[in-house]
Amino acid sequence: MSRPNSFGATAASATAAGLPLSLTLLLASGAGLAVAALYYSQPMLGVLGTDMQASTQQVGLLPTLTQLGYALGILFLAPLGDRHDRRSIILGKAAVLCAALLLAAAAPSLAMLLAASLVMGLAATLAQDIVPAAATLAPAAQRGKVVGTVMTGLLLGILLSRVVSGFVAEQWGWRAMFAAAAVSIALLGLACWRRLPRFAATTQLPYLALLRSLGTLWRQYPALRRATWAQALLSIGFSGFWSTLAVLLHGAPFHLGAAAAGAFGLAGAAGALAAPLAGRLADRHGPALVTRLGTGLVAASFASMGLMAFVPASAQLWLLVACAIGFDLGVQAALIAHQSIIYGLDASARSRLNAVLFTGMFIGMALGSALAAQLFAHWGWMAVTALATASALASFILRMRR
């Protein structure tokens, strides 16, 4: 039986009483603030590279290591949510994430900043502890609504983090952004310590057996493999775009600052806000249809960026905005549908199924950042566009075959 926290609450009692709106919003905000740590650096790469006197390839390692750390954290840490009290895990990761952000703010060298970025990614996986925590706390009749609200918070954290970091970096510098992020995580940790109940473990598997069970699930469920591969392929182009956009806008012919790069997050947020419609479409017509529509929209949006070579600079910006709305909507719609597919496979292993899906997704993101930085440095933006289009088309073909 789970022990109550200092306020006498347990996950079981919270579920029986219904989930308060304030706690739902806390979980949504927590997921958004945690995952935002992965993306603060992206709009700041132009100014950060100048300040650190680093090349495009070198600063491109920042989002790569952060996303790689996130993938490793999901693979090796997220399954612990089935084995231990999720409240303790969330609080511990919040403390580590806060420390990593403070280290980034004070980093005297690029090497130190790269190390902090890796730790940041590992600890930011507390977002992936919050989502199954919300599913556990919510009564069955409210589960879809609660999880949808928390996922909306997570998606907005991904996209609006770029808006905030671009503005803060331009006004007060990139170090101020990392410091402010550390404060936000400290406040989140305090709120979770006060409000979250304790959670009972759902398995007694030892840690190594828990990790081995990920491979068992991978082999057991073809639907999990298809969902992971398709989402990982989409993530290559998604990450490639966002990790090189700031450098593109910083140079000719745009000569725009970090705030402009961050403002593109508003376009992505518009797409993410529309993504919950995909959930209702999946309920009505099945998630397989939504994955096809989502991957097709991503491929079409990235392919449309190839038109930039034939239009003036002013029109190029509007084209980029339209494409960002389109591919963000497609990526998020596909993700919601893929989660719907895998959560229906085994109710007792949702944390581990989620870990497999998101490990693949963030390996794709890390690969996309690394490849895009090299392609942009050697062949320019059209090479990044080609990478994004090809990976999205591969995902679309994979979903059309099933």
For each residue, the residues with C-beta under 8 A, 3 or more apart:
1: 10 200
2: 10 11 12 85 197 198 199 200
3: 10 198
4: 7 8 9 10 13 197 198
5: 8 9 10 87 196 197 198
6:
7: 4 194 195 197
8: 4 5
9: 4 5 13 14 197 198
10: 1 2 3 4 5 13 14 197 198 200
11: 2 14 15 133 136 137 197 198 199 200
12: 2 15 16 200
13: 4 9 10 16 17 197
14: 9 10 11 17 19 23 137 197
15: 11 12 18 19 136 137 138 139
16: 12 13 139
17: 13 14
18: 15 139 142
19: 14 15 23 24 134 137 138 139 142 146
20: 23 24
21: 24 25
22: 25 26 195
23: 14 19 20 26 27 137 195 196
24: 19 20 21 27 28 134 138 146 149 150
25: 21 22 28 29 149 153
26: 22 23 29 30 191 192 195
27: 23 24 30 31 130 133 134 137 146 150 153
28: 24 25 31 32 149 150 152 153 154
29: 25 26 32 33 153 188
30: 26 27 33 34 90 126 127 130 153 188 191 192
31: 27 28 34 35 127 130 131 150 151 153 154 157
32: 28 29 35 36 127 153 154 155 156 157 158 160
33: 29 30 36 37 157 181 184 185 188
34: 30 31 37 93 94 97 124 125 126 127 130 157 185 188
35: 31 32 38 39 124 127 154 157 158 161
36: 32 33 39 40 157 158 160 161 164 181
37: 33 34 40 66 97 100 101 120 121 123 124 161 181 185
38: 35 63 66 67 70 120 121 124 158 161
39: 35 36 42 63 158 161 162 165 242
40: 36 37 44 161 162 164 165 177 178 181
41: 44 45 48 62 63 66 117 165 174
42: 39 45 63 162 165 242 243 245 246 261
43: 162 165 166 169 245 246 258 259 261 262 264 265
44: 40 41 47 48 165 166 169 174 177 246 258
45: 41 42 48 49 59 60 62 63 243 246 247
46: 49 50 246 247 249 250 257 258 261
47: 44 50 51 169 170 173 174 250 257 258
48: 41 44 45 51 52 54 59 62 169 174
49: 45 46 52 53 54 55 56 58 59 247
50: 46 47 53
51: 47 48 173 174
52: 48 49 58 59 109 110 113
53: 49 50
54: 48 49 58 59 110
55: 49 58 59 377
56: 49 59 60 247 373 376 377
57: 60 61 373 374 377
58: 49 52 54 55 61 110
59: 45 48 49 52 54 55 56 62 110
60: 45 56 57 63 64 243 244 369 370 372 373 374 377
61: 57 58 64 65 114 117 370 373
62: 41 45 48 59 65 66 113 114 117
63: 38 39 41 42 45 60 66 67 117 239 242 243 369
64: 60 61 67 68 243 366 369 370 373
65: 61 62 68 69 114 117 118 121 366
66: 37 38 41 62 63 69 70 117 118 120 121 124
67: 38 63 64 70 71 121 239 362 365 366 369
68: 64 65 71 72 118 121 362 363 366
69: 65 66 72 73 117 118 119 120 121 122 124
70: 38 66 67 73 74 121 122 124 125 358 362 365
71: 67 68 74 75 121 358 359 361 362 363 365 366
72: 68 69 75 76 121 122
73: 69 70 76 77 78 121 122 123 124 125
74: 70 71 77 78 125 128 355 358 359 362
75: 71 72 78 211 214 355 359
76: 72 73 79 211
77: 73 74 80 89 93 122 125
78: 73 74 75 81 125 128 129 351 352 354 355 358
79: 76 82 83 210 211 213 214 351 352 355
80: 77 83 84 89 207 210
81: 78 84 86 89 128 129 132 133 351
82: 79 201 202 203 205 210 349 351 352
83: 79 80 201 203 204 205 207 210
84: 80 81 88 89 201
85: 2 88 89 198 199 200 201
86: 81 89 90 129 132 133 136 199
87: 5 90 91 133 192 196 197 198 199
88: 84 85 91 92 198
89: 77 80 81 84 85 86 92 93 126 129
90: 30 86 87 93 94 126 129 130 133 192 196
91: 87 88 94 95 189 192 193
92: 88 89 95 96
93: 34 77 89 90 96 97 123 124 125 126 129
94: 34 90 91 97 98 123 126 185 186 188 189 192
95: 91 92 98 99 189
96: 92 93 99 100 119 122 123
97: 34 37 93 94 100 101 120 123 124 126 185
98: 94 95 101 102 182 185 186 189
99: 95 96 102 103 119 182
100: 37 96 97 103 104 116 119 120 123
101: 37 97 98 104 105 116 120 178 179 181 182 185
102: 98 99 105 106 178 179 182
103: 99 100 106 107 112 115 116 119
104: 100 101 107 113 116 117 120 178
105: 101 102 175 176 178 179 182
106: 102 103 175
107: 103 104 110 112 113 116
108: 112
109: 52 112 113
110: 52 54 58 59 107 113 114
111: 114 115
112: 103 107 108 109 115 116
113: 52 62 104 107 109 110 116 117
114: 61 62 65 110 111 117 118
115: 103 111 112 118 119
116: 100 101 103 104 107 112 113 119 120
117: 41 61 62 63 65 66 69 104 113 114 120 121
118: 65 66 68 69 114 115 121 122
119: 69 96 99 100 103 115 116 122 123
120: 37 38 66 69 97 100 101 104 116 117 123 124
121: 37 38 65 66 67 68 69 70 71 72 73 117 118 124 125
122: 69 70 72 73 77 96 118 119 125
123: 37 73 93 94 96 97 100 119 120 126
124: 34 35 37 38 66 69 70 73 93 97 120 121 127
125: 34 70 73 74 77 78 93 121 122 128 129
126: 30 34 89 90 93 94 97 123 129 130
127: 30 31 32 34 35 124 130 131 154 157
128: 74 78 81 125 131 132 354 355 358
129: 78 81 86 89 90 93 125 126 132 133
130: 27 30 31 34 90 126 127 133 134 150
131: 31 127 128 134 135 147 150 151 154 354
132: 81 86 128 129 135 136 350 351 354
133: 11 27 81 86 87 90 129 130 136 137 196 199
134: 19 24 27 130 131 137 138 146 147 150
135: 131 132 138 143 146 147 350
136: 11 15 86 132 133 199
137: 11 14 15 19 23 27 133 134 146 197
138: 15 19 24 134 135 142 143 145 146 147
139: 15 16 18 19 142 143
140: 143
141:
142: 18 19 138 139 145 146
143: 135 138 139 140 146 147
144: 147 148 279
145: 138 142 148 149
146: 19 24 27 134 135 137 138 142 143 149 150
147: 131 134 135 138 143 144 150 151
148: 144 145 151 152 276 279
149: 24 25 28 145 146 152 153
150: 24 27 28 31 130 131 134 146 147 153 154
151: 31 131 147 148 154 155 336 339
152: 28 148 149 155 156 272 273 275 276
153: 25 27 28 29 30 31 32 149 150 156 157
154: 28 31 32 35 127 131 150 151 157 158
155: 32 151 152 158 159 272 275 332
156: 32 152 153 159 160 269 272 273
157: 31 32 33 34 35 36 127 153 154 160 161
158: 32 35 36 38 39 154 155 161 268 272
159: 155 156 162 163 265 266 268 269 271 272 328
160: 32 36 156 157 163 164 265 266 269
161: 35 36 37 38 39 40 157 158 164 165 265
162: 39 40 42 43 159 165 166 242 261 262 264 265 268
163: 159 160 166 167 262 263 265 266 269
164: 36 40 160 161 167 168 177 262
165: 39 40 41 42 43 44 161 162 168 169 174 177 258 262
166: 43 44 162 163 169 170 246 257 258 259 260 261 262 263 265
167: 163 164 170 171 258 259 262
168: 164 165 171 172 176 177 180
169: 43 44 47 48 165 166 172 173 174 176 177 258 259 262
170: 47 166 167 257 258 259
171: 167 168 259
172: 168 169 176 177
173: 47 51 169 176 177
174: 41 44 47 48 51 165 169 177 178 258
175: 105 106 178 179
176: 105 168 169 172 173 179 180
177: 40 44 164 165 168 169 172 173 174 180 181
178: 40 101 102 104 105 174 175 181 182
179: 101 102 105 175 176 182 183
180: 168 176 177 183 184
181: 33 36 37 40 101 177 178 184 185
182: 98 99 101 102 105 178 179 185 186
183: 179 180 186 187
184: 33 180 181 187 188
185: 33 34 37 94 97 98 101 181 182 188 189
186: 94 98 182 183 189 190
187: 183 184 190 191
188: 29 30 33 34 94 184 185 191 192
189: 91 94 95 98 185 186 192 193
190: 186 187 193 194
191: 26 30 187 188 194 195
192: 26 30 87 90 91 94 188 189 195 196
193: 91 189 190 196
194: 7 190 191
195: 7 22 23 26 191 192
196: 5 23 87 90 133 192 193
197: 2 4 5 7 9 10 11 13 14 87 137
198: 2 3 4 5 9 10 11 85 87 88
199: 2 11 85 86 87 133 136
200: 1 2 10 11 12 85
201: 82 83 84 85 204
202: 82 348
203: 82 83 210 348
204: 83 201
205: 82 83 209 210 213
206: 209 210
207: 80 83 210 211
208: 211 212
209: 205 206 212 213
210: 79 80 82 83 203 205 206 207 213 214 352
211: 75 76 79 207 208 214
212: 208 209 215 216
213: 79 205 209 210 216 217 349 352
214: 75 79 210 211 217 218 352 355 356
215: 212 218 219
216: 212 213 219 220
217: 213 214 220 221 224 345 346 349 352 353 356
218: 214 215 221 224 225 228 356
219: 215 216
220: 216 217 224
221: 217 218 224 225 342 345 346 353
222: 225 226
223: 226 227 341 342 345
224: 217 218 220 221 227 228 342 345 353 356 357
225: 218 221 222 228 229
226: 222 223 229 230 398 399 402
227: 223 224 230 231 291 338 341 342 357
228: 218 224 225 231 232 338 356 357 359 360 361
229: 225 226 232 233 360 395 398
230: 226 227 233 234 291 295 334 338 395 398 399
231: 227 228 234 235 334 335 338 357 360 361 364 395
232: 228 229 235 236 360 361 363 364
233: 229 230 236 237 364 391 392 394 395 398
234: 230 231 237 238 294 295 298 330 331 334 364 391 392 395
235: 231 232 238 239 331 361 362 364 365 368
236: 232 233 239 240 364 365 367 368 371 387 388 391
237: 233 234 240 241 298 302 327 368 387 388 389 391 392
238: 234 235 241 242 298 327 328 331 365 368 388
239: 63 67 235 236 242 243 364 365 366 367 368 369 372
240: 236 237 243 244 368 369 371 372 375 384 387 388
241: 237 238 244 245 302 324 327 372 384 388
242: 39 42 63 162 238 239 245
243: 42 45 60 63 64 239 240 368 369 372 373
244: 60 240 241 247 248 372 373 376 381 384
245: 42 43 241 242 248 249 261 264 320
246: 42 43 44 45 46 166 249 250 258 261
247: 45 46 49 56 244 250 251 376
248: 244 245 251 254 376 381
249: 46 245 246 254 256 260 261
250: 46 47 246 247 254 255 256 257 261
251: 247 248 254 255
252: 255
253: 313
254: 248 249 250 251 260 313 317
255: 250 251 252
256: 249 250 260 261
257: 46 47 166 170 250 260 261
258: 43 44 46 47 165 166 167 169 170 174 246 261 262
259: 43 166 167 169 170 171 262 263
260: 166 249 254 256 257 263 264
261: 42 43 46 162 166 245 246 249 250 256 257 258 264
262: 43 162 163 164 165 166 167 169 258 259 265
263: 163 166 259 260 266
264: 43 162 245 260 261 267 268 320 321 324
265: 43 159 160 161 162 163 166 262 268 269
266: 159 160 163 263 269 270
267: 264 270 271 321 322 324 325 328
268: 158 159 162 264 265 271 272 324 325 328
269: 156 159 160 163 265 266 272 273 328
270: 266 267 273 274 325 328
271: 159 267 268 274 275 324 325 326 327 328 329 330 332
272: 152 155 156 158 159 268 269 275 328 329 332
273: 152 156 269 270 276
274: 270 271 277 329
275: 152 155 271 272 278 279 329 332 333 335 336
276: 148 152 273 279 280 336
277: 274 280 281 333
278: 275 281 282 290 293 294 332 333 336 337
279: 144 148 275 276 282 283 336 340
280: 276 277 283 284
281: 277 278 284 285 289 290 293
282: 278 279 285 286 287 289 290 336 337 340
283: 279 280
284: 280 281
285: 281 282 289 290
286: 282 289 290
287: 282 290 291 337 338 340 341
288: 291 292 337 341 399 402
289: 281 282 285 286 292 293
290: 278 281 282 285 286 287 293 294 333 334 336 337
291: 227 230 287 288 294 295 334 337 338 341 399
292: 288 289 295 296 396 399 400
293: 278 281 289 290 296 297 330 333
294: 234 278 290 291 297 298 329 330 331 332 333 334 335 337
295: 230 234 291 292 298 299 330 334 392 395 396 398 399
296: 292 293 299 300 330 396
297: 293 294 300 301 326 327 329 330 333
298: 234 237 238 294 295 301 302 326 327 330 331 334 392 395 396
299: 295 296 302 303 389 392 393 395 396
300: 296 297 303 304 326
301: 297 298 304 305 322 323 324 326 327 330 392
302: 237 241 298 299 305 323 327 385 388 389 392
303: 299 300 306 389 393
304: 300 301 307 319 322 323 326
305: 301 302 308 319 320 323 385 388 389
306: 303 309 382 385 386 389
307: 304 310 311 319
308: 305 311 316 319 320 381 382 385
309: 306 382
310: 307
311: 307 308 315 316 319
312: 315 316
313: 253 254 316 317
314: 317 318
315: 311 312 318 319
316: 308 311 312 313 319 320
317: 254 313 314 320 321
318: 314 315 321 322
319: 304 305 307 308 311 315 316 322 323
320: 245 264 305 308 316 317 323 324
321: 264 267 317 318 324 325
322: 267 301 304 318 319 325 326
323: 301 302 304 305 319 320 326 327
324: 241 264 267 268 271 301 320 321 327 328
325: 267 268 270 271 321 322 328 329
326: 271 297 298 300 301 304 322 323 329 330
327: 237 238 241 271 297 298 301 302 323 324 330 331 388 392
328: 159 238 267 268 269 270 271 272 324 325 331 332
329: 271 272 274 275 294 297 325 326 332 333
330: 234 271 293 294 295 296 297 298 301 326 327 333 334
331: 234 235 238 294 298 327 328 334 335
332: 155 271 272 275 278 294 328 329 335 336
333: 275 277 278 290 293 294 297 329 330 336 337
334: 230 231 234 290 291 294 295 298 330 331 337 338 395
335: 231 275 294 331 332 338 339 361
336: 151 275 276 278 279 282 290 332 333 339 340
337: 278 282 287 288 290 291 294 333 334 340 341
338: 227 228 230 231 287 291 334 335 341 342 357
339: 151 335 336 342 343 354 357
340: 279 282 287 336 337 343 344
341: 223 227 287 288 291 337 338 344 345
342: 221 223 224 227 338 339 345 353 354 356 357
343: 339 340 347 350 353 354
344: 340 341
345: 217 221 223 224 341 342 349 353
346: 217 221 349 350 353
347: 343 350
348: 202 203
349: 82 213 217 345 346 352 353
350: 132 135 343 346 347 353 354
351: 78 79 81 82 132 354 355
352: 78 79 82 210 213 214 217 349 355 356
353: 217 221 224 342 343 345 346 349 350 356 357
354: 78 128 131 132 339 342 343 350 351 357 358
355: 74 75 78 79 128 214 351 352 358 359
356: 214 217 218 224 228 342 352 353 359 360
357: 224 227 228 231 338 339 342 353 354 360 361
358: 70 71 74 78 128 354 355 361 362
359: 71 74 75 228 355 356 362 363
360: 228 229 231 232 356 357 363 364
361: 71 228 231 232 235 335 357 358 364 365
362: 67 68 70 71 74 235 358 359 365 366
363: 68 71 232 359 360 366 367
364: 231 232 233 234 235 236 239 360 361 367 368 391
365: 67 70 71 235 236 238 239 361 362 368 369
366: 64 65 67 68 71 239 362 363 369 370
367: 236 239 363 364 370 371
368: 235 236 237 238 239 240 243 364 365 371 372 387 388 391
369: 60 63 64 67 239 240 243 365 366 372 373
370: 60 61 64 366 367 373 374
371: 236 240 367 368 374 375 387
372: 60 239 240 241 243 244 368 369 375 376 384 387
373: 56 57 60 61 64 243 244 369 370 376 377
374: 57 60 370 371 377 378
375: 240 371 372 378 379 383 384 386 387
376: 56 244 247 248 372 373 379 380 381 383 384
377: 55 56 57 60 373 374
378: 374 375 383
379: 375 376 382 383
380: 376 383 384
381: 244 248 308 376 384 385
382: 306 308 309 379 385 386
383: 375 376 378 379 380 386 387
384: 240 241 244 372 375 376 380 381 387 388
385: 302 305 306 308 381 382 388 389
386: 306 375 382 383 389 390
387: 236 237 240 368 371 372 375 383 384 390 391
388: 236 237 238 240 241 302 305 327 368 384 385 391 392
389: 237 299 302 303 305 306 385 386 392 393
390: 386 387 393 394
391: 233 234 236 237 364 368 387 388 394 395
392: 233 234 237 295 298 299 301 302 327 388 389 395 396
393: 299 303 389 390 396 397
394: 233 390 391 397 398
395: 229 230 231 233 234 295 298 299 334 391 392 398 399
396: 292 295 296 298 299 392 393 399 400
397: 393 394 400 401
398: 226 229 230 233 295 394 395 401 402
399: 226 230 288 291 292 295 395 396 402
400: 292 396 397
401: 397 398
402: 226 288 398 399
